[in-house]
Amino acid sequence: MPKWRTHRIILEKALGNFNLNLRKDFLDGLFNGIIDPDIKQDKKIIISKKRTYEKEITHHDVHNNLIRYYYELSLYYVRRNKWYFSGFMLGRCLHYIHDSIIKRRKMLIIDAHEEIENELEKLSDMISELCKEKIIKKSSSNPKEIICSAYYMSIDILRNFFEESSKDIDINLLKEKIRKIRIIKLLILLGFSIMIFYSLVLILLWIIAFYLVIEYKPNVYHEAMKAGLIIVKPTGYKTAY
């Protein structure tokens, strides 16, 4: 994974593309959050036939659910005027994006990984000259492609964040949509509960239905999270926040 200094330089260079007067507490959170996944880690919940356990996630794997979660959580906090936490969660989002670009190779010589980190740190000081042409690779082992992809992906995420955090939202409409979905969920569970009285065989189906209904997270939930109404946890993860 990139060193902390590399993460922060990429972020600093990406921010330079926006002529915005950003709050100090937001920026403090942003630069602290971008290194935080190495300090306080999220965990993936593994369910096997024998047991269920938690496993610290591998940063170089792509965790789109975590990236989406922390991006939406940053918007959740900005709608609640908690600027430090907004920046902090956006920083965690960017950290995972940076890490996910590095192609993971299982057969590395002993010092290869450290060499890549050192090369990325050197190149981070030359982003302005090195990345004049837009490069976006979802996965690469080429240091130039990694650093430039992280740079341009950071710009895209920051641009989306600034646009979404400033747009108007109909809060009452979102609340009404969520209320209707929750009523439908309740009616489904109530229907299965009544059916259990007539057949014990349906108990298993009720358990399955209960899990599916509880875990069902329509897009309106994610819109509500970005509006600061609710927090939608990613399925299959125990998040640090």
C-alpha positions as CSV (number, residue, x, y, z in Angstrom):
1,M,0.0,0.0,0.0
2,P,1.2,3.6,-0.5
3,K,3.0,5.2,2.4
4,W,1.1,7.8,4.5
5,R,3.1,10.7,2.9
6,T,2.2,9.4,-0.6
7,H,-1.6,9.3,0.3
8,R,-1.4,12.8,1.6
9,I,0.5,14.2,-1.4
10,I,-1.9,12.7,-3.9
11,L,-4.8,14.3,-1.9
12,E,-3.1,17.6,-1.7
13,K,-2.4,17.7,-5.5
14,A,-6.0,16.6,-6.2
15,L,-7.4,19.4,-4.0
16,G,-5.3,21.9,-6.0
17,N,-7.7,21.4,-8.9
18,F,-10.5,23.1,-7.0
19,N,-10.7,26.8,-6.3
20,L,-12.7,26.4,-3.1
21,N,-12.4,28.0,0.3
22,L,-12.7,24.8,2.3
23,R,-13.2,24.8,6.1
24,K,-10.1,24.0,8.2
25,D,-12.0,21.3,10.2
26,F,-13.0,19.6,7.0
27,L,-9.4,19.6,5.7
28,D,-8.1,18.4,9.1
29,G,-10.5,15.5,8.9
30,L,-9.6,14.8,5.3
31,F,-5.9,14.5,5.8
32,N,-6.3,12.5,9.0
33,G,-8.9,10.2,7.5
34,I,-6.8,9.3,4.5
35,I,-4.3,7.4,6.7
36,D,-6.8,6.1,9.3
37,P,-7.6,2.7,7.6
38,D,-4.0,1.7,8.5
39,I,-4.7,2.6,12.1
40,K,-8.2,1.5,12.7
41,Q,-9.2,-1.3,10.3
42,D,-12.5,-2.4,8.9
43,K,-13.2,-6.1,9.0
44,K,-14.9,-8.5,6.6
45,I,-17.4,-11.0,8.1
46,I,-16.6,-14.5,6.8
47,I,-19.4,-17.1,7.0
48,S,-18.3,-20.7,6.5
49,K,-20.0,-24.0,7.1
50,K,-18.2,-24.5,10.5
51,R,-18.2,-21.0,11.9
52,T,-18.6,-17.2,11.4
53,Y,-15.6,-15.0,12.0
54,E,-14.1,-11.6,11.3
55,K,-11.1,-11.0,9.2
56,E,-9.1,-7.9,8.7
57,I,-9.5,-6.8,5.1
58,T,-6.7,-6.8,2.6
59,H,-6.2,-3.2,1.4
60,H,-5.1,-4.1,-2.1
61,D,-8.4,-6.0,-2.8
62,V,-11.1,-3.9,-4.2
63,H,-13.8,-3.1,-1.6
64,N,-16.4,-1.2,-3.5
65,N,-18.9,-1.5,-0.7
66,L,-16.5,0.2,1.7
67,I,-15.6,2.9,-0.8
68,R,-19.3,3.6,-1.3
69,Y,-20.1,3.4,2.4
70,Y,-17.4,6.0,3.5
71,Y,-18.2,8.3,0.6
72,E,-21.9,8.3,1.6
73,L,-21.0,8.6,5.2
74,S,-19.0,11.7,4.4
75,L,-22.1,13.2,2.8
76,Y,-24.2,12.1,5.8
77,Y,-22.0,14.2,8.1
78,V,-21.8,17.2,5.9
79,R,-25.6,17.4,5.9
80,R,-25.4,17.4,9.7
81,N,-22.7,20.1,9.7
82,K,-20.2,17.8,11.2
83,W,-17.4,18.9,9.0
84,Y,-14.4,17.2,10.6
85,F,-16.2,13.8,10.4
86,S,-17.3,14.5,6.9
87,G,-13.7,15.1,5.8
88,F,-12.5,12.1,7.9
89,M,-14.8,9.6,6.2
90,L,-14.1,11.0,2.7
91,G,-10.4,10.5,3.5
92,R,-11.0,6.8,4.4
93,C,-12.9,6.5,1.1
94,L,-9.9,7.9,-0.9
95,H,-7.4,5.7,1.0
96,Y,-9.2,2.5,-0.1
97,I,-9.4,3.9,-3.7
98,H,-5.6,4.5,-3.7
99,D,-4.8,1.0,-2.3
100,S,-7.2,-0.8,-4.6
101,I,-5.2,0.4,-7.7
102,I,-2.1,-1.6,-6.8
103,K,-2.2,-5.0,-8.4
104,R,-1.7,-7.7,-5.8
105,R,0.9,-10.3,-6.8
106,K,1.2,-13.4,-4.7
107,M,4.7,-14.4,-6.0
108,L,6.8,-11.3,-5.1
109,I,10.4,-11.3,-4.3
110,I,11.1,-10.2,-0.7
111,D,11.8,-6.6,-1.3
112,A,9.5,-5.9,-4.3
113,H,6.6,-4.5,-2.3
114,E,8.8,-2.1,-0.4
115,E,10.4,-1.0,-3.7
116,I,7.0,-0.2,-5.2
117,E,6.1,1.9,-2.1
118,N,9.4,3.8,-2.3
119,E,8.9,4.4,-6.0
120,L,5.4,5.7,-5.5
121,E,6.7,8.1,-2.8
122,K,9.3,9.5,-5.2
123,L,6.8,9.9,-8.0
124,S,4.2,11.6,-5.8
125,D,6.5,14.7,-5.7
126,M,6.3,14.8,-9.5
127,I,2.6,14.4,-10.0
128,S,2.1,17.8,-11.8
129,E,4.7,16.9,-14.4
130,L,4.1,13.1,-14.6
131,C,0.3,13.1,-14.8
132,K,-0.4,15.8,-17.4
133,E,-2.3,13.2,-19.5
134,K,-5.3,11.7,-17.7
135,I,-4.6,8.1,-16.8
136,I,-7.1,5.9,-15.0
137,K,-6.3,2.2,-14.4
138,K,-8.4,0.2,-12.0
139,S,-5.5,-2.1,-11.4
140,S,-1.8,-1.8,-12.2
141,S,1.7,-2.7,-11.1
142,N,3.3,0.2,-13.0
143,P,4.2,3.0,-10.4
144,K,3.4,5.8,-12.9
145,E,0.0,4.3,-13.7
146,I,-0.7,3.8,-10.0
147,I,0.2,7.3,-8.9
148,C,-1.6,9.0,-11.8
149,S,-4.7,6.8,-11.5
150,A,-4.9,7.5,-7.8
151,Y,-4.6,11.3,-8.5
152,Y,-7.3,11.4,-11.2
153,M,-9.7,9.1,-9.2
154,S,-9.2,11.4,-6.2
155,I,-10.1,14.4,-8.4
156,D,-13.3,12.6,-9.6
157,I,-14.4,11.6,-6.1
158,L,-13.7,15.1,-4.7
159,R,-15.7,16.7,-7.6
160,N,-18.6,14.4,-7.0
161,F,-18.5,15.1,-3.3
162,F,-18.5,18.9,-3.8
163,E,-21.4,18.7,-6.3
164,E,-23.5,16.3,-4.2
165,S,-22.9,18.2,-0.9
166,S,-24.2,21.4,-2.4
167,K,-27.3,20.3,-4.2
168,D,-30.8,20.7,-2.8
169,I,-32.6,17.7,-1.4
170,D,-36.3,17.2,-0.8
171,I,-36.0,15.7,2.7
172,N,-39.7,15.3,3.2
173,L,-40.0,13.2,0.0
174,L,-37.2,11.0,1.1
175,K,-38.7,10.5,4.5
176,E,-42.0,9.5,2.9
177,K,-40.3,7.0,0.6
178,I,-38.5,5.4,3.5
179,R,-41.7,5.2,5.6
180,K,-43.5,3.3,2.8
181,I,-40.6,0.9,2.3
182,R,-40.5,0.1,6.0
183,I,-44.3,-0.5,6.1
184,I,-43.9,-2.9,3.1
185,K,-41.1,-4.7,5.0
186,L,-43.2,-5.0,8.1
187,L,-46.2,-6.4,6.2
188,I,-44.0,-9.0,4.5
189,L,-42.7,-10.2,7.8
190,L,-46.1,-10.1,9.3
191,G,-47.5,-12.3,6.5
192,F,-44.7,-14.9,6.9
193,S,-45.3,-14.9,10.7
194,I,-49.0,-15.7,10.2
195,M,-48.1,-18.5,7.8
196,I,-45.9,-20.1,10.4
197,F,-49.0,-20.9,12.5
198,Y,-50.2,-23.2,9.8
199,S,-47.0,-25.0,8.9
200,L,-43.8,-25.5,10.9
201,V,-42.1,-26.2,7.6
202,L,-42.3,-22.6,6.8
203,I,-40.1,-21.6,9.8
204,L,-37.0,-22.0,7.7
205,L,-38.6,-19.9,4.9
206,W,-39.5,-17.2,7.5
207,I,-35.9,-17.1,8.7
208,I,-34.6,-16.7,5.2
209,A,-37.3,-14.1,4.4
210,F,-36.5,-12.2,7.6
211,Y,-32.8,-11.9,6.7
212,L,-33.6,-10.8,3.1
213,V,-36.1,-8.2,4.2
214,I,-33.8,-6.8,6.8
215,E,-30.8,-6.7,4.5
216,Y,-32.8,-5.2,1.6
217,K,-31.3,-1.8,1.0
218,P,-33.0,0.0,-1.9
219,N,-31.3,3.0,-3.6
220,V,-33.5,5.4,-1.7
221,Y,-31.8,4.3,1.5
222,H,-28.5,5.4,0.0
223,E,-30.0,8.7,-1.1
224,A,-31.3,9.2,2.4
225,M,-27.9,8.5,3.9
226,K,-26.3,11.1,1.6
227,A,-29.0,13.5,2.8
228,G,-28.1,12.9,6.5
229,L,-31.2,10.9,7.5
230,I,-30.0,7.4,8.1
231,I,-26.7,5.3,8.0
232,V,-26.7,2.3,5.8
233,K,-24.0,-0.2,6.8
234,P,-22.4,-2.3,4.1
235,T,-23.5,-6.0,4.1
236,G,-20.7,-8.4,5.1
237,Y,-18.5,-5.9,6.9
238,K,-17.9,-4.8,10.4
239,T,-16.9,-1.2,9.8
240,A,-14.6,0.8,12.0
241,Y,-17.1,3.7,12.1
